[in-house]
Amino acid sequence: MEGGIHKAEKTEFKECLNLTWKQPYILRLAFSAGIGGLLFGYDTGVISGALLYIRDDFNSVDRSTVLQETIVSMAVAGAIIGAGFGGWLNDRIGRRPSIIFADLLFFIGALVMAVAPTPGIIILGRIFVGFGVGMASMTSPLYISEASPAKIRGALDRKEEAAVILRKIYPANEVDREIEALRQSVEAEIAEEGSIGGNSFFGRLKKALSSVVVRRGLVAGIICQVAQQFVGINTVMYYSPTIVQLAGFASNSTALALSLITSGLNAIGSIVSMYFVDRAGRRRLLLVSLIGIMVCLACLSGVFFAAATHSPAVGEEEARPFGNFTCPDLKPDSGVRWKCMDCVKATAECGFCAHAGNKLLPGACLVSDPTVRDACHADGREWYTRGCPSNFGWLALIALGAYIISYSPGMGTVPWIINSEIYPLRFRGICGGLAAVANWVSNLIVSQTFLSLTEALGTAPTFLLYCGVSVVAFVFIFLLVPETKGLQFEQVEKMLESKNYRAWKKSSAKPQTL
């Protein structure tokens, strides 16, 4: 089968559930470590909706696209530092203390944001939150992966301590064999560290990059992490209420409520991934996910293009009740007929006050000011500063939902799984940190540029741009990311060091069964 995907047993998912039911300690470990993922999800969900109300509370934020992007992306900037530092900290003090430290940083950041009196303090809190999220993003997958029976690894100092822990995970007749395997692994790692200068970061990095196994693993891991971001997911997760407004839903509460659908679909997709990732395989799930993403982004681009083309006209009669508050860029005598989209994209800060009876009829283009906005609402009209009234809004929501459904089971979860499986044990911390940094740098670029791109290019071309990037990501993943499904860490290492290694070819290693 293409990509080295091994046929899964029909009962594999049930056996996995049965194993965790019989050994609940495994489930408790995974649940506890997975709180790190909850931090990331909570941060993403909160800021996407909170940004609407931050704009209302702080006029400087409402008037500055760059400031809005900065509030969102500073958590990502903090995550870059957190992920890089987390790789070193994981190898230095271990997974569990690193997770606890990450949770503490997140708590501090949330507290700072809760009492923030200015946008600057909000940004400071976002940075602290980012530190915690970044550390958790690369620590939690490692911990969960290493705590699973088929893959458990780790340096345990005392045999009795190891036995106590392993009895909670393995059947009694397998404990001694696992302890011996761990002992040999630890001794090999100690010998390896002695030859590369102990705990020196640069020494370990130099040694890691000298290995063809690590280089190939890093290429695959970093490609997955970068692609995960550049297909545009965090334009949706960070700005979903704003995108809903761009689709023609003006109300903050309506936009926030509709954006919750995307969050719900993302959660459902993650659950679906649990079922398919060990049946279809990591590689196939990535490629199928990308195909769906490309189609959905192309559809989103088409919908927003149609919405912009058919936006309501600007009427002079509609502006008269508002006196001298007509948008200064609007020149009725020039003979140029404006549409709503021209109004909201005017160089002066203007908004569109829709027709009271039918939002698709001509409306007024007015100065974007709280007083004018309130006057528009008082007249029973909707006020638009992002998108325009449209019959295509629901199509945009459907395409947005389909995008999340396509993304979440594959590109949403699999890159983290691959990065927890593809590196040699002795370099897993540092390699995981590098890949996580690549992820967060890509995240920062996307989140810091999305609103600016929609202003400079338009919403439709922006989504078309992400569609093109998705095509490139598909090619790179097809050529450079191997299948790791069902393989033990040692088997993955042997696959990567093979002279005949080709990511798209079937691996000769036999997958481990439960």
N, C-alpha and C positions, 0 to 999 in steps of 0.2 A: 504493500500500500504506500502511496506517495507520502513523503515526509517522514517515514519511519514511524507511522502510527500503528500501534498494535491493537488488534481486535480486543475489545473489552468484553468480559463476561456479562451476561444479562443481569446477574445477581450482584455485580460488583458494588453498586451503590448501596444495596440492602446490606451486604456484608460489612461495608464500612460503618453503616448505622448500627448494626448489631455489635460490632467491635467496640464502638464508643459507648454503647449501652452496657456492655459487660465490663468495660474498663472506664468508668465515669471520670476517673482522674484525668484522662486524656482530654475529655470534653471541658473539664474545668480549666485545664491549662490553656486550651485554645480560646475559651471564652474570656479568660482574664487577659491574655495577651491581645486579644482582638479588640479590647477597649481602645487601643491605640487607633484602630481603624474608625471606631466610633467618634473619636476626637476630630479626625479629618472630615468625616461626614457631617458632624455637627457644625463645624466651622464653615464648611461650604454652604450648607443649607441656611445657616443664620445670616451670613453676609449677603447672600443673594437677595433676600427679602429686606434685610435691614437697610441696604443701600437706598432703597426707595424713600424710607423715612429719614435717613440721614440727610438726603438731599432736601427734604422738606424742612428739617430742623436747622440746617446750616446753609445759608444762601450762597456762601462761597463754594460749597461743594456742588450745589445745583448748577452753578454757572461754569464750573470747570470740569471738563471731561477728564483731564489729566489727574486732577485731585481724586475723582471717583475711582479711576484706575489704580491710583496709588494706595488708597484705602484698601482696596481688594488685594492688590498684589504684594503689599508689604508683609503679609503673612507668608506669602510664597517666598519672598526674599529671606525671611527668617528661617523658613523650612530648608532652604539651600544650606545655610550655615548649620542648622540642626542635623540635617542628614549627613553632611560631611563630618561633623564632630561626632555624630552618633556611631559612625563606622569605627572610629578609633576607640570610642568609649565602650562599645560592645566587646571589642577584643581585650580591653583593659580591665573592666570591672564585671563584665557579663551581661546577659540579656535582661534578666529580671531587674537588677538595679537601674539599668538604662531605661526600661519601661516606666518604672516608678518616677525617675527623674523627669522624663518627658511629660508625664501626667501633672507633675508639680508645676512645670513651666507653663503648661496650658492653663492651669488654674490661676496662676498669677496674671497671665495675659487677659483672661476673661474678667478678672476683678478690675483691672485697670480700665478696660473698655466700658465696664458697667458704670463707672464713676466719671468717665471722661467729659470734661466741660467744653472741649474744643476738638476740632478735627485732628490737630497734632497729637493730642493724647490718645485719640482713637488709633492713630497710626502706630504709636508706641505700643499699645496693647496688642495690636495685630502682629507686631514683630515678635513679642513674647509668645503669643499663640503659635506663630510659625516655628519658633525654636522647638516647641513641644511636638507639634505635628510632624515636623521633619524627622526628628529622632524616632518617633513612633512608627513613621512610614517605612523605615528600613529595619527596625528592630522586631516589630510584631511578626512579619512574615518569616523571619529567620527563626524566631522562637517557636512559632506554631509548626513550621516545617520540621525542626529538629526534635519536637516533642511527639511527632507522629511515629507509630511503631515501625513503619517500613523505612523510616529515615532517621531515627533518633541518633544523634551524635553529641559529643560534648566531653569536656575535660573534667572528670570527677576525681577529686584528690584521694578519697578513701574508698576502699572496696565495700565496706559495710554501708557507707552512705549511698553508694551507687546501687547496692542491692535493694535498699529500702525504697528508693525511687523507682527502680525498674520493676519491682514486684507490683507496683500500682499500674504499670503500663503493659507488661508482658505476661503471658502465661508462665506459671512457675517453672515449667520444664525448659524454658528458653532463657531464663535470667542469667545462668552461669555462662552460657555461650555469648550473650550480649556483653557481659562484663569483660570477658576475655577480648572480644573484638574492640571494645572501648579502650582497654588497656593498651593494646597494640597501636591503636590510632593515636592515643595521647603520647606514647613513647616516640612514635614517628614524627608527630608534630613538634615535640620538644627538640628532637634532633634537628629537624628542619629549621626551627627558630634559631638554634645555636649557630647554624651555618650562615644565617642572614642577618645577624646582629640583634637578636632578641626582639624587643618591643619597639625598636626604632621605626617610626612611621615611614620615613623615606627608604629605609632599608627594606622593609616589607614590600613597599610599593615597587621598588626596583626589582626585587626578586619575583614579585608577582608578574610584572610585565615581561620578564625574561622567559616566562613559561608560555608555550604555545597554547596550552590548555586554558590558561587564564585569559590570554589575549582573545582567543576565539569565543570564550564564554562572555568576556566583557563586551565584545562587539555585538553579540546577540542580545545580551542583557540591556545594554545602553540603547540599541536600536528600538527594542520594545518599549523602553521607558520614554524615549523621545517621541516615538510615534504615538504613544498613548496621549500625549499632550497636544501634538501638532495636528491631530485630526479635529481639534477644536472643542473637545469635551468641556473644558472649563469656561468657554464662552457661554455654554448652556448652564453649567452648574453655578457659576458665579453671577451670571447676568440673566438667568432665565426670566425673572419678572420684567427686566428691561426689554428682553427679546419679545415677550408677550405684549408689552406696550408698543414695540415697533410693529407688531402684527396688527395693531389697531385697537387694543383694549386699553383705554386711557386711565381707568381707575386704579389706584395703588392696591386697594383691597382685592379687586378682581384679578389684577395681574399676579398678585402674590398667591391667591387661591389657585389660579390655573397653573402657576409654576410648581405648586406642590405635586401636581400630577407627574411631572418629570422626576421629582425626587422619589415618589412612590414606585415608578417604573424602574428606576435605577436600583432600588432595593430588591424588587422582584427579580430583576435580571441577575443580580448577584446570587440569589438563591438558585436560580435556574443553572447558573454556572457550576454550582456545586455538583449538580447531577451530570452535566455534560462533559466537564473538564477531564474526567477519567474514563469517559466512554469515547468521545470524539477525538480527544487528544488536545494538547496545548496548541500545537501549530495549526491544525485544521480550524480550531475554534477562532484563532486570531484571523486567519485568512477569510473565513466566512463572515466574521464580524466586520472586517474592513469592506467587504463587498456591500453589505447592508449600509454601512456608514456612507460610502460613496454615493449610493443611490439616494439616500435620505438628504444628504447635503445638496445634491443637485436639485432635488425637489424643493428644498427650502429656498435655494437661490431663485428658482423659477417662480415660486409663490411670492416672494418679496419683490421680484421684478414686476410681476403682474399687479401687485398692490400699489407700487409706486406709479406705474403707468396709468392706473385707473383711480388715483386719489381724487377727492372732491376739489372742485374749483374754488378759488377765492373770489368772493363777491363784494362789490363796493357797498351795496345796500346793507349787507350784514354787518359792516364795520361802523356804520353811522351811529348806532345807539351808544357806541363806546367813545365818541368824541375824538380827541386828538391822540388816542392811543394806538392808531394804526401803525403797523411795522414800518420803520423809516426806510427800509430797503424797497418797499413796495411803491412803485411809481405808476399809478393808473394811467397817466398821460403818455407813457412810453409805448403803449400799444401791445405790450407783452402780457399775455394772460397767465397769471400764476395759478398753480395748484397747491394743495395742502403741502405736498412734499417740498415744493420750492420755499414755502413759508417756514417750515421747521428747520430747513437747511440754510436759511438766510444768514449772512455774515453778522448782522445784528441779531441779538437774542430775541427771537419772536416765537409765538405760539399760535396754534390754530384753534379758534373757537367754533365748534361745529354747529350746524343748523339745528335749531331747537326741535323741529318736528322729524326730520330725516337726516341722519348724520352724513348721508351720501350726497346731499344737496350742497350747493355752495355755502361756505362759511366765511368767517372773518379772520384775517391775519393781523394779529395784534402784538404789541410789545409784551414780552414775557416778564410779567411782574406779578407779585402776590396779589396786589389790589385788582389788577385786570383779571387774573385767574379767578378770584373770588366773585367778581362781577359776572364773569362768564357762567360760573356754576349757579349763581343766584338766578340767572335767566333760564335755568333748566337745560343748559348746554354742557357738552363734554369739552374738556380742555386738553389739547394735545401738544406735547413738546418733543416727543420721540418719533412715534409713527403717525399714521393717519387713519381715519375711518375707512373701513374696507370690508368687502364681502369675502375676502380671502383669509381672514384671520383664523377661522377654524381649520382651514387647510394647513396653515402654518403650524398650528398646535398639533395636528395629526402627524405631520412630517417630523416635528420635534419629538413627539412621543415615539415614533418609529425609530428615530435616530438613537434615542436612549435604549430602546429594546435591542437594537443592533449592537450598540457599544458595550453595554454593561456585562453581558455574559462572556464576551471575548476580550476586547481591548481594555475593558474596565478592570478585570481581575487577573487575567492570564499573565501579563507582564510581571506582576509581583510574584506569581507562582514560579515562573521561569527563573527569576532572579534568586529565588530561594533554593533552587535545585541545581543550577548550572555551574557553580563555582566550587573549587576544591575547598575542603573544610578549613584548612589553615589560612586561606585567604578570603573566606566568605564575608567576614566583617568588613574588610577594607574594600572589597569589590562591590559588596552590597551598598556601601556608603557612596562609592563613585557613581554607581548606577542611579541611586536615589538623588544625588546631586544633579545628575543629568536630567532626571525627571522634573525636579523642582526648577531648574534653570529654564527648561522648556515651558513649564507652567507659568513662570514669571513673564516670559516673553509674550505668551498668548494673552494672559490676563491684563498685562500692562498696555497692550496694543489694540484689543478688540474694539473698544468704543471709538478710539481714534481712527481705526480702519473703516468703521461704518460711517464715520463723518467724512473721511477723505475719499473713499471709494464708493460708498453706498452699501446698504445691507446685503443686497443680492450679490454683488461682486465679492464681498467679503466671504460669504458662505461658499461661493464658487472657488475662491482661493483655497479654502480648507479642503474642498473636494479634490482639487489638484494635488495637494499635499498628501491626501489619503491614498491616491494612486501611487505616488512615489513610495509611501510607507509599505504598501502591499508588495511592491517589487523587492524592496530591501528585506522584508521579513521572509518572503518566499525564498530568497537566495541565501540568507545568512542566519536564520534562526532555526535550530534543529528541534526535533521532538524529544522531550524528556519524560513523557508520560510513562509511569510504571518502572522507571529505571532507578536503581540505587545510585547514590552519589558516586561510588567507585565506577559504576558502569558508564555514567555520564562522562567522567574524567577519561576513561579509556576511549570512548567514542570521539572526544574532542582531540585527543592526541594522535589519533590514527592518521597515517599519511594519506589515506584515501578518503579522508573526511569531506563530505559534501552535505551541507545542511538539508538539502531537499531530498537526499537519498535515504533509503530505509536503513536504520541502524541494525547491526547484526546482534546487538545485545538483547537478551530476552528480558521482558519486563517481569518485575516481581509481582506475584499474586498475594492477595491477603490470606 
